[in-house]
């Protein structure tokens, strides 16, 4: 499987794109990402490719969210 690199014009655009992907996982597995990530890190879920991608997307989401929150705090 070949990885695709996507470049976004802003962290907000990236956050929206990642949130959309996360929403698909949450709907498919009927679990919110926070609960999924906790279970995944505890080793309670398999290392299927879909779970690895979900975990990576969730980590990316958290990092983007933190970056945007920091920028907003710097402006205020």
N, C-alpha and C positions, 0 to 999 in steps of 0.2 A: 504494500500500500504506500503510495507516494504522498508525502505531506504537502499540503498547499499552504503557501504563505500569502496572507492577506494584509495589506497595509491600509490603515484608517487615517483619515485626515485629522481626527482628534480623539482624545481618550473617551469622550462622551459617545462618539460613533462606535468605538470598539466596545464600550460597555453595553450599548444597546444590542449590538450583534451577539455578544456573548450571552446576554440575558435571554435573547430569543432562543439560542441553542439550548441553554439550561432549561428553559420552559418546555421544550420538546422532551428532554429526558424526564423531567418531573411528571409530565402528563403520561408518558409511556410507562413509567414505573410506579406511578401514584405515590410518590415520595418527594418531600421537599429536599432541596440540595443540602441544606444544613444537616438534616438527619442522615441523608445518604453519605455525606462526607465523613461524618462521625463514625458511622458503621464501617465505611471503607477503610478508614485509618485504623480502626480496631481489628481489621482483618476478618470481619464478619461477612464480607462480600468477596466474590471471586475477582480474579484479575483479568476478566474478559476485556477485550479492547474497548467496548462501549463504556465500561466503568472507568477505565483509565482515561478515556477522552472526557468523560463527565467530570472526573476529579480534576483534570487539568483545566478544563473550562471553568470550574468553580474556583480554583485557585487564581486563575486569571481574572475572574469577576471580582474576587475579593481585593486583589491588588489594584485593579482599576478603580474600584469604589473608594479605596483608601486614598489613592492619588487624587481623585476628584474632590473628595472631602477635604483633603489638605489644601488644595488650591482654593477652595471656597473659604476655608478658615483664614488663609493668608490674605484674601481680599477683604474680609470683614474686619 
